[in-house]
Amino acid sequence: MKYDFDEIVNRRGTYSVKWDGGEFLKKHGMTERYDEETIPLFTADMDLPVPQPVVDALHRTVDHRIYGYSVVPDEYYEAIQGWFKRRHDWDIRREEIVYCPGTVHAIFAAVRTFTEPGDGVIIQRPVYPPFTMAIEKNGRTVVNNALKQGEDGRYEIDFDDFEAKAKEPSTTMFILCNPHNPTGRIFRPEELKRLADICRANGVLIVADEIHGDLIRRNETFVPIAKVAEAGTPIVTCTAVNKTFNLAGLHCTNLVISDPELREKFTQALGHAPATPFAYSALIAAYNEGEEWLDQLKEYLDGTFEFALAFLRERMPKVKAVMPEGTYVLWMDFSGYGLSAEEVRDRVYHRANVLLQEGKQFGEEGAGFLRMCIPSPRPLIKEALERIAREFEDIR
């Protein structure tokens, strides 16, 4: 089946945070302007229809007309196992899979379960803001192993700093984001093995957020850290259909925890948290029948990134941005304009009326940056970039 990702689907009136959440966003300080002309590209969900087999599966679930308590079907586990074997050559045992209603929920629960108040948790800023929230709101301490940006715009790990911080007796956990949000880095197997070896040697548990692992550029390869780590390395891996297939509203994250004691401790702490029948049917259809859609989506996203980067080079050359290896976010450095963050925000959010995410939310390393989520119809991305470019034409 050929999918038309240029189709603009009206999401207003569907309870969408992006398209219906204007008052909520203003109340929480995300923006001062939000109206019918706003183009919201701040949050990581897609304005693109899901695979048709998923739609069909959800219709079958709806048409049953009874939505009672659900048991996890065998097909659910088999679909997960089959997907990761086919796409990533990763063998996962059924008993290693633990359902959780969302990745952020899982990370909060992991921090509570596997660390003690005051413990240090390593993260690599600029990084997804809920990592910091999960640490601080649980009374733990953020230990920042900041990524270093080279002249080419590519981010690298400071391994000496990482090892020094992992050796601190108070450091007990490392939250890895791979592919990395917002920088777009896919860490290579040798980098992952080095991180895993350091953590293993120092008794640091790895919680790996790998939910963007299917959303990678052509000619790129994603490798789960659990595949390259030495056997027995304590790792909790977060996987999800949410990002891959645009199913975030169904709250369906699956953790892979090979260590039986860690798995038992986590499931006991999580408590009774079953999925809905809609999540089960959607995941089974997505993983069993969604590969054709995903392959087309990846080509479309690559084309959108190529368009956006070419646009910036021509119309906004002071903005620095590179092709991300993975994810569907564009990390843009506006510091070349010599404007304050408030001035940049005013031109983008208020005058252009395009809602992005401010880089400072990802840590101080994000100052001067804006994050744009690009999995929307390309005409919408083009309109957003045109609006932004017009507001910076007076600065050469």
VOGU-3710 file (C-alpha; in Angstrom, 3 decimals, decimal comma):
1> mkydfdeivn> 0,000/0,000/0,000  1,296/3,455/-0,886  0,856/6,040/1,888  0,392/9,756/1,208  2,246/11,547/3,975  1,661/14,931/2,345  -2,016/14,665/3,283  -2,918/17,221/5,941  -5,268/15,668/8,484  -7,183/18,127/10,669
11> rrgtysvkwd> -6,430/17,124/14,268  -8,422/19,877/15,945  -11,223/18,563/18,098  -9,448/15,241/18,744  -8,080/16,052/22,247  -4,605/16,633/20,768  -2,100/18,345/23,067  -0,551/19,986/20,006  -3,706/21,177/18,305  -6,284/21,498/21,106
21> ggeflkkhgm> -4,068/22,321/24,075  -3,601/26,045/23,595  -4,970/27,119/26,968  -3,055/24,352/28,725  0,176/25,374/26,992  -0,282/29,039/27,860  -1,124/28,206/31,467  2,109/26,230/31,825  4,282/28,880/30,224  5,003/27,139/26,933
31> terydeetip> 3,806/30,117/24,913  1,916/33,377/25,256  0,335/33,109/21,811  -1,766/30,217/20,598  -4,604/30,625/18,114  -6,101/29,017/15,031  -3,102/30,101/12,947  -0,480/28,577/15,254  1,676/25,799/13,783  2,656/23,587/16,756
41> lftadmdlpv> 5,803/21,530/16,150  7,000/21,268/19,736  6,012/17,779/20,797  7,139/14,400/19,563  4,068/12,938/17,980  3,270/12,770/14,285  0,657/14,592/12,254  0,690/11,554/9,969  -1,863/8,711/9,846  -0,839/5,372/11,331
51> pqpvvdalhr> -0,511/2,158/9,271  -3,801/0,942/7,810  -3,473/-2,488/9,504  -3,443/-0,693/12,857  -6,587/1,251/11,944  -8,251/-2,009/10,883  -7,239/-3,767/14,097  -8,596/-0,935/16,237  -11,856/-0,982/14,290  -12,203/-4,691/15,038
61> tvdhriygys> -11,655/-3,965/18,726  -14,181/-1,110/18,708  -16,727/-3,162/16,765  -16,711/-5,810/19,468  -18,568/-3,243/21,637  -17,318/-4,560/24,999  -14,137/-3,137/26,524  -13,578/-5,049/29,739  -10,455/-6,077/31,625  -7,898/-7,628/29,329
71> vvpdeyyeai> -5,305/-10,365/29,595  -2,035/-10,148/27,683  -2,390/-12,423/24,629  0,423/-14,664/23,418  0,400/-12,763/20,122  1,461/-9,622/21,981  4,719/-11,118/23,194  5,318/-12,864/19,888  4,864/-9,611/17,963  7,445/-7,839/20,141
81> qgwfkrrhdw> 9,917/-10,695/19,874  9,471/-10,979/16,117  9,931/-7,259/15,541  13,177/-6,921/17,437  14,586/-10,081/15,900  13,771/-8,955/12,343  14,648/-5,284/12,686  17,533/-5,374/15,178  18,666/-9,024/15,363  17,901/-8,954/19,071
91> dirreeivyc> 16,639/-12,119/20,734  14,286/-11,287/23,588  12,806/-13,944/25,845  9,113/-13,659/26,598  9,641/-13,488/30,350  11,949/-10,472/29,948  9,115/-8,256/28,635  7,346/-5,991/31,130  4,472/-3,738/30,054  4,347/-0,179/31,394
101> pgtvhaifaa> 1,884/2,618/30,513  4,431/5,007/29,021  8,185/5,561/28,866  8,238/8,591/31,162  6,180/6,581/33,639  8,746/3,769/33,354  11,718/6,071/33,960  10,079/7,662/37,018  9,320/4,174/38,353  12,852/2,933/37,663
111> vrtftepgdg> 14,417/5,862/39,521  12,129/5,264/42,520  12,678/1,512/42,477  16,394/1,139/41,883  17,898/4,168/43,651  17,749/5,737/47,086  17,115/9,384/48,026  20,267/11,396/47,415  21,764/8,916/44,938  23,400/10,294/41,824
121> viiqrpvypp> 21,902/9,522/38,426  23,937/10,243/35,300  22,296/11,868/32,294  23,850/13,382/29,176  22,595/16,900/28,553  21,222/18,435/26,451  18,664/15,694/26,952  14,933/15,002/27,130  13,599/17,118/30,062  11,634/14,359/31,888
131> ftmaiekngr> 14,951/12,640/32,718  15,796/15,577/34,965  12,259/15,648/36,334  12,349/11,935/37,209  15,572/12,429/39,144  14,781/15,655/40,957  11,135/14,958/41,769  12,186/11,673/43,390  14,791/13,375/45,576  17,806/12,054/43,683
141> tvvnnalkqg> 20,772/14,051/42,347  21,403/14,908/38,703  24,928/13,998/37,588  25,499/15,620/34,216  27,910/14,010/31,755  27,361/16,725/29,150  27,792/15,758/25,519  30,445/17,749/23,662  29,560/19,368/20,340  32,312/19,449/17,748
151> edgryeidfd> 32,940/21,992/15,018  30,907/19,841/12,627  27,897/20,039/14,935  28,130/16,369/15,917  27,923/15,487/19,603  30,378/13,145/21,331  30,563/11,469/24,746  33,150/12,714/27,240  34,214/9,278/28,458  36,785/10,515/30,967
161> dfeakakeps> 34,126/12,622/32,662  31,619/9,764/32,472  33,995/7,310/34,135  34,951/9,760/36,873  31,290/10,334/37,707  30,406/6,636/37,521  33,148/5,928/40,087  31,554/8,225/42,669  30,101/5,983/45,409  26,827/7,901/45,344
171> ttmfilcnph> 26,265/7,261/41,616  23,957/4,278/41,156  22,142/4,784/37,826  22,765/5,990/34,284  19,837/6,955/32,036  20,916/6,512/28,425  19,004/8,109/25,559  19,807/6,367/22,268  19,036/7,553/19,641  19,679/10,728/21,557
181> nptgrifrpe> 16,913/13,294/21,946  17,411/16,123/20,955  20,853/15,856/19,290  19,926/12,962/17,002  23,099/10,966/17,711  23,019/7,181/17,359  25,766/5,899/19,606  27,973/3,304/17,931  28,428/-0,230/19,311  31,937/0,571/20,561
191> elkrladicr> 30,636/3,633/22,406  27,811/1,648/23,961  30,130/-1,157/25,035  32,488/1,329/26,667  29,596/2,927/28,563  28,311/-0,489/29,621  31,766/-1,661/30,764  32,228/1,451/32,910  28,784/1,020/34,470  29,317/-2,670/35,132
201> angvlivade> 32,704/-2,051/36,748  31,222/0,546/39,082  27,879/-1,031/39,960  25,835/1,516/37,999  22,477/0,343/36,654  21,703/1,342/33,055  18,187/2,478/32,144  18,176/2,754/28,345  15,532/4,844/26,590  15,639/3,380/23,079
211> ihgdlirrne> 12,171/4,337/21,903  13,468/6,175/18,815  15,469/3,141/17,711  13,298/2,438/14,654  13,365/6,058/13,463  16,796/6,255/11,866  18,130/7,704/8,635  18,855/5,623/5,557  22,222/3,871/5,780  22,241/4,193/9,577
221> tfvpiakvae> 22,122/1,256/11,994  20,779/1,216/15,514  22,104/-1,347/18,030  20,455/-1,862/21,451  22,948/-1,507/24,285  21,821/-4,853/25,712  23,241/-6,562/22,607  26,780/-5,248/23,061  27,052/-5,200/26,858  28,805/-8,038/28,637
231> agtpivtcta> 26,420/-10,735/29,798  25,050/-9,966/33,224  25,334/-6,190/32,921  22,262/-4,782/34,695  20,171/-3,035/32,040  16,542/-1,933/31,881  15,638/-1,159/28,266  12,592/0,909/27,314  11,026/0,091/23,942  7,747/1,366/22,529
241> vnktfnlagl> 5,441/1,437/19,531  4,555/4,983/20,580  7,188/6,847/18,590  7,662/4,334/15,761  3,997/4,108/14,802  2,544/7,328/16,267  0,580/5,548/18,999  1,574/7,664/22,011  -2,057/8,115/23,049  -2,382/4,363/23,635
251> hctnlvisdp> 0,298/4,379/26,360  2,184/1,252/25,392  5,811/0,923/26,488  7,530/-2,421/26,913  10,589/-2,842/29,088  13,147/-5,560/28,521  14,721/-6,661/31,806  16,806/-9,826/31,587  17,852/-9,984/35,250  15,077/-11,846/37,149
261> elrekftqal> 15,668/-10,004/40,436  15,559/-6,582/38,799  12,458/-7,587/36,852  10,656/-8,827/39,953  11,579/-5,728/41,908  10,320/-3,457/39,134  7,044/-5,301/38,568  6,326/-5,321/42,283  6,965/-1,584/42,473  4,914/-0,859/39,371
271> ghapatpfay> 1,907/-2,710/40,712  -1,110/-3,748/38,674  -0,946/-1,770/35,428  -2,516/-3,702/32,561  -2,878/-2,321/29,058  -6,174/-1,707/27,301  -7,431/-4,019/24,551  -6,746/-1,153/22,139  -3,053/-1,127/23,036  -2,790/-4,888/22,596
281> saliaayneg> -4,501/-4,955/19,219  -2,600/-1,914/17,933  0,815/-3,244/18,911  0,189/-6,660/17,392  -0,929/-5,120/14,101  1,898/-2,559/14,052  4,705/-5,011/14,696  3,275/-7,771/12,497  2,016/-5,677/9,571  3,531/-2,217/9,863
291> eewldqlkey> 6,955/-2,592/8,257  5,882/-1,395/4,809  4,462/1,774/6,365  7,579/2,355/8,475  9,921/1,991/5,522  7,892/4,559/3,577  7,769/6,838/6,620  11,546/6,752/7,026  12,045/7,767/3,409  9,569/10,607/3,893
301> ldgtfefala> 11,265/11,822/7,074  14,659/11,713/5,376  13,256/13,830/2,562  11,787/16,317/5,020  15,094/16,644/6,855  16,902/17,176/3,553  14,392/19,850/2,578  14,605/21,600/5,957  18,400/21,647/6,043  18,592/22,945/2,474
311> flrermpkvk> 16,065/25,644/3,377  18,119/26,734/6,379  21,329/26,877/4,355  19,671/29,109/1,764  17,306/31,277/3,809  18,734/31,186/7,348  22,457/30,432/7,079  23,104/31,757/10,582  21,154/28,787/11,980  23,383/25,782/12,586
321> avmpegtyvl> 21,807/22,352/12,234  22,991/18,939/11,068  21,218/15,858/9,795  20,274/13,763/12,841  21,298/10,121/12,625  18,108/9,093/14,398  14,849/10,489/15,857  12,546/12,888/14,022  13,684/16,091/15,731  15,741/18,916/14,262
331> wmdfsgygls> 18,084/20,603/16,767  18,684/24,166/15,605  21,246/26,611/16,996  20,042/30,217/16,636  22,975/31,766/18,530  24,538/33,013/15,283  21,978/35,811/15,171  23,397/37,406/18,300  19,948/37,737/19,829  18,876/36,849/23,347
341> aeevrdrvyh> 16,798/33,721/23,874  13,815/35,969/24,593  14,252/37,811/21,290  14,497/34,550/19,343  11,444/33,223/21,151  9,473/36,371/20,324  10,288/36,153/16,632  9,493/32,433/16,361  6,660/31,895/18,844  4,811/35,206/18,638
351> ranvllqegk> 5,582/36,841/15,320  5,958/33,736/13,142  3,350/31,955/15,300  5,267/28,664/15,178  5,489/26,779/18,475  8,767/24,874/18,989  10,553/23,711/22,160  13,182/25,904/23,771  16,622/24,387/24,068  17,116/25,534/27,652
361> qfgeegagfl> 14,519/22,976/28,712  17,078/20,300/27,783  19,706/21,792/30,097  22,001/24,797/29,975  23,814/23,170/27,043  20,689/23,853/25,002  20,818/27,626/25,428  20,336/29,298/22,056  18,762/26,202/20,496  15,219/25,359/19,442
371> rmcipsprpl> 13,903/21,845/18,802  11,524/21,259/15,908  9,636/17,980/15,561  9,320/17,362/11,823  7,002/14,328/11,406  4,241/16,404/9,836  3,177/16,807/6,214  6,010/18,521/4,365  3,798/21,432/3,217  3,218/22,249/6,903
381> ikealeriar> 6,941/22,139/7,658  7,597/24,358/4,648  5,027/26,910/5,838  6,520/26,914/9,334  10,052/27,483/8,039  8,877/30,204/5,666  7,202/32,043/8,532  10,296/31,797/10,720  12,652/32,875/7,941  10,623/36,019/7,264
391> efedir> 11,061/37,104/10,871  14,869/36,961/10,615  15,300/38,596/7,215  16,336/41,870/8,808  19,497/40,239/10,221  22,158/39,440/7,624
//
